[in-house]
């Protein structure tokens, strides 16, 4: 997805500028790898828990 579809143009440019800095891009890749190793990745299947005290309220 093109970021300009989800964000106004100015904010999309700011995000692109941020990741154009190789240090920022590498830091983001390292954090993503840590999350994936820990099982907390955006592509992870969402687990649902039923019977919680406030379920459905």
Helices and strands as residue ranges (DSSP letters): H 3-6, H 9-20, H 22-37
